[in-house]
């Protein structure tokens, strides 16, 4: 039964297709359709052209290096951040346990609008010495043109010595919503949610 229905439907489809092709040919529409065909889309070419024009593949970050250290660069293609080194022309700096100090880098950056430079801790320093960026993640705004200063704190039990050129932090370029795109609107009431005003510890730990 189903086989017969399928064969019948197939015959009807073929008949309809043939009639349509004859009608198109009789009206001369086949040539019109052929001339109106869209050329095959070359995605690779479009992607390369687009990213080159819009700087997606060649994102440019301008910087000035006023130190005698190597320029900042990404160590690998997959690295999220680049190393930031200490600039200590006056000699080594020692941070004793429990204290923090402001370390110059000699670097100044020109960050594009709606982006920021995040100054983050290096996992190696944190794991081996307990040394980290004090304010968690330092934010370098797009309109800041001064030298990058890193606040390092020593959580470890021993003093930590920093020498000129040591890699003390890492920089990550991140997109942010700036004033140009955000409209801060004051209201009398916020929308309701299931959580509401539940704050610290309200969801438990398990």
C-alpha positions as a Python dict, from the first residue, in 0.01 Angstrom:
ca = {
    (1, 'X'): (0, 0, 0),
    (2, 'X'): (269, 248, 103),
    (3, 'X'): (485, 143, -188),
    (4, 'X'): (204, 211, -432),
    (5, 'X'): (136, 550, -273),
    (6, 'X'): (503, 638, -301),
    (7, 'X'): (522, 538, -665),
    (8, 'X'): (210, 741, -741),
    (9, 'X'): (345, 1049, -565),
    (10, 'X'): (676, 1013, -747),
    (11, 'X'): (498, 995, -1084),
    (12, 'X'): (293, 1305, -998),
    (13, 'X'): (606, 1488, -895),
    (14, 'X'): (789, 1397, -1214),
    (15, 'X'): (488, 1500, -1424),
    (16, 'X'): (461, 1833, -1244),
    (17, 'X'): (836, 1891, -1279),
    (18, 'X'): (826, 1816, -1652),
    (19, 'X'): (527, 2046, -1709),
    (20, 'X'): (700, 2324, -1518),
    (21, 'X'): (1020, 2286, -1719),
    (22, 'X'): (823, 2294, -2046),
    (23, 'X'): (636, 2606, -1934),
    (24, 'X'): (956, 2782, -1834),
    (25, 'X'): (1119, 2693, -2165),
    (26, 'X'): (813, 2801, -2366),
    (27, 'X'): (807, 3140, -2199),
    (28, 'X'): (1182, 3187, -2241),
    (29, 'X'): (1222, 3214, -1866),
    (30, 'X'): (1503, 2961, -1858),
    (31, 'X'): (1743, 3219, -1998),
    (32, 'X'): (1618, 3481, -1751),
    (33, 'X'): (1664, 3242, -1459),
    (34, 'X'): (2011, 3145, -1580),
    (35, 'X'): (2119, 3510, -1605),
    (36, 'X'): (1979, 3584, -1259),
    (37, 'X'): (2172, 3307, -1083),
    (38, 'X'): (2381, 3429, -792),
    (39, 'X'): (2750, 3333, -825),
    (40, 'X'): (2883, 3081, -577),
    (41, 'X'): (2973, 3246, -247),
    (42, 'X'): (3343, 3223, -166),
    (43, 'X'): (3341, 3231, 214),
    (44, 'X'): (3721, 3211, 254),
    (45, 'X'): (3774, 3510, 26),
    (46, 'X'): (3504, 3710, 204),
    (47, 'X'): (3647, 3627, 547),
    (48, 'X'): (4000, 3724, 450),
    (49, 'X'): (3886, 4048, 284),
    (50, 'X'): (3654, 4140, 573),
    (51, 'X'): (3897, 4071, 853),
    (52, 'X'): (4180, 4250, 675),
    (53, 'X'): (3965, 4558, 612),
    (54, 'X'): (3818, 4569, 961),
    (55, 'X'): (4130, 4475, 1151),
    (56, 'X'): (3985, 4157, 1299),
    (57, 'X'): (4286, 3946, 1206),
    (58, 'X'): (4534, 4229, 1250),
    (59, 'X'): (4405, 4404, 1561),
    (60, 'X'): (4641, 4694, 1621),
    (61, 'X'): (4738, 4810, 1969),
    (62, 'X'): (4981, 5102, 1973),
    (63, 'X'): (5230, 5122, 2257),
    (64, 'X'): (5539, 5311, 2368),
    (65, 'X'): (5817, 5123, 2546),
    (66, 'X'): (6017, 5366, 2759),
    (67, 'X'): (6210, 5087, 2929),
    (68, 'X'): (6511, 4887, 2817),
    (69, 'X'): (6307, 4565, 2830),
    (70, 'X'): (6182, 4361, 2532),
    (71, 'X'): (5858, 4483, 2376),
    (72, 'X'): (5542, 4309, 2498),
    (73, 'X'): (5432, 4024, 2273),
    (74, 'X'): (5214, 3714, 2278),
    (75, 'X'): (5423, 3404, 2343),
    (76, 'X'): (5197, 3169, 2142),
    (77, 'X'): (4912, 3199, 1893),
    (78, 'X'): (4665, 3078, 2155),
    (79, 'X'): (4783, 3299, 2441),
    (80, 'X'): (4517, 3529, 2590),
    (81, 'X'): (4766, 3772, 2736),
    (82, 'X'): (5115, 3909, 2692),
    (83, 'X'): (5386, 3945, 2954),
    (84, 'X'): (5435, 4274, 3135),
    (85, 'X'): (5785, 4330, 3273),
    (86, 'X'): (5918, 4539, 3559),
    (87, 'X'): (6112, 4853, 3475),
    (88, 'X'): (6350, 4922, 3762),
    (89, 'X'): (6627, 5158, 3646),
    (90, 'X'): (6717, 5240, 4007),
    (91, 'X'): (6774, 4882, 4114),
    (92, 'X'): (6594, 4578, 4248),
    (93, 'X'): (6280, 4603, 4460),
    (94, 'X'): (6205, 4373, 4755),
    (95, 'X'): (5851, 4312, 4877),
    (96, 'X'): (5843, 4160, 5223),
    (97, 'X'): (5569, 3923, 5328),
    (98, 'X'): (5234, 4095, 5374),
    (99, 'X'): (5335, 4417, 5196),
    (100, 'X'): (5270, 4558, 4851),
    (101, 'X'): (5452, 4794, 4618),
    (102, 'X'): (5386, 4988, 4299),
    (103, 'X'): (5605, 4863, 4015),
    (104, 'X'): (5671, 5067, 3702),
    (105, 'X'): (5666, 4895, 3362),
    (106, 'X'): (5781, 5176, 3132),
    (107, 'X'): (5490, 5093, 2900),
    (108, 'X'): (5220, 5324, 2769),
    (109, 'X'): (4933, 5201, 2553),
    (110, 'X'): (4676, 5348, 2315),
    (111, 'X'): (4370, 5128, 2362),
    (112, 'X'): (4088, 5150, 2104),
    (113, 'X'): (3747, 5279, 2211),
    (114, 'X'): (3524, 5019, 2380),
    (115, 'X'): (3826, 4811, 2482),
    (116, 'X'): (4039, 4800, 2794),
    (117, 'X'): (4374, 4659, 2896),
    (118, 'X'): (4337, 4426, 3193),
    (119, 'X'): (4646, 4379, 3410),
    (120, 'X'): (4629, 4034, 3567),
    (121, 'X'): (4841, 3822, 3798),
    (122, 'X'): (5079, 3562, 3659),
    (123, 'X'): (4979, 3216, 3777),
    (124, 'X'): (5342, 3111, 3819),
    (125, 'X'): (5420, 3393, 4063),
    (126, 'X'): (5101, 3328, 4257),
    (127, 'X'): (5155, 2951, 4282),
    (128, 'X'): (5527, 2957, 4363),
    (129, 'X'): (5566, 3278, 4565),
    (130, 'X'): (5219, 3398, 4663),
    (131, 'X'): (5274, 3720, 4466),
    (132, 'X'): (4976, 3867, 4282),
    (133, 'X'): (4824, 4188, 4149),
    (134, 'X'): (4671, 4353, 4456),
    (135, 'X'): (4351, 4486, 4299),
    (136, 'X'): (4268, 4155, 4133),
    (137, 'X'): (4250, 4289, 3781),
    (138, 'X'): (4385, 4634, 3706),
    (139, 'X'): (4189, 4827, 3446),
    (140, 'X'): (4363, 5051, 3193),
    (141, 'X'): (4099, 5266, 3023),
    (142, 'X'): (4098, 5354, 2655),
    (143, 'X'): (4161, 5723, 2725),
    (144, 'X'): (4458, 5668, 2960),
    (145, 'X'): (4799, 5748, 2811),
    (146, 'X'): (5025, 5730, 3115),
    (147, 'X'): (5268, 5461, 3217),
    (148, 'X'): (5130, 5129, 3333),
    (149, 'X'): (5200, 5075, 3703),
    (150, 'X'): (5139, 4733, 3859),
    (151, 'X'): (5045, 4698, 4227),
    (152, 'X'): (5204, 4375, 4351),
    (153, 'X'): (5134, 4219, 4690),
    (154, 'X'): (5333, 3944, 4857),
    (155, 'X'): (5101, 3691, 5022),
    (156, 'X'): (5387, 3444, 5063),
    (157, 'X'): (5585, 3373, 5381),
    (158, 'X'): (5915, 3499, 5240),
    (159, 'X'): (6032, 3828, 5092),
    (160, 'X'): (6017, 3851, 4714),
    (161, 'X'): (6279, 4028, 4505),
    (162, 'X'): (6195, 4186, 4169),
    (163, 'X'): (6470, 4264, 3922),
    (164, 'X'): (6458, 4484, 3615),
    (165, 'X'): (6300, 4292, 3325),
    (166, 'X'): (6122, 4034, 3540),
    (167, 'X'): (5780, 3931, 3412),
    (168, 'X'): (5549, 4048, 3688),
    (169, 'X'): (5203, 4046, 3529),
    (170, 'X'): (5014, 3979, 3208),
    (171, 'X'): (4807, 4210, 2992),
    (172, 'X'): (4478, 4107, 2833),
    (173, 'X'): (4291, 4319, 2580),
    (174, 'X'): (3917, 4289, 2645),
    (175, 'X'): (3603, 4441, 2496),
    (176, 'X'): (3389, 4653, 2729),
    (177, 'X'): (3070, 4857, 2705),
    (178, 'X'): (3179, 5219, 2724),
    (179, 'X'): (2978, 5537, 2780),
    (180, 'X'): (2915, 5565, 2406),
    (181, 'X'): (2701, 5250, 2413),
    (182, 'X'): (2556, 5245, 2766),
    (183, 'X'): (2276, 5469, 2883),
    (184, 'X'): (2257, 5480, 3263),
    (185, 'X'): (1890, 5526, 3347),
    (186, 'X'): (1768, 5603, 3698),
    (187, 'X'): (1437, 5434, 3788),
    (188, 'X'): (1222, 5393, 4098),
    (189, 'X'): (1182, 5016, 4067),
    (190, 'X'): (1365, 4722, 3910),
    (191, 'X'): (1213, 4418, 3741),
    (192, 'X'): (1134, 4114, 3960),
    (193, 'X'): (1337, 3792, 3945),
    (194, 'X'): (1322, 3459, 4125),
    (195, 'X'): (1639, 3537, 4316),
    (196, 'X'): (1546, 3891, 4404),
    (197, 'X'): (1785, 4054, 4650),
    (198, 'X'): (1944, 3728, 4769),
    (199, 'X'): (2310, 3811, 4812),
    (200, 'X'): (2620, 3656, 4965),
    (201, 'X'): (2575, 3286, 5033),
    (202, 'X'): (2207, 3287, 4943),
    (203, 'X'): (2246, 2990, 4706),
    (204, 'X'): (2463, 2779, 4936),
    (205, 'X'): (2774, 2587, 4835),
    (206, 'X'): (2627, 2260, 4709),
}
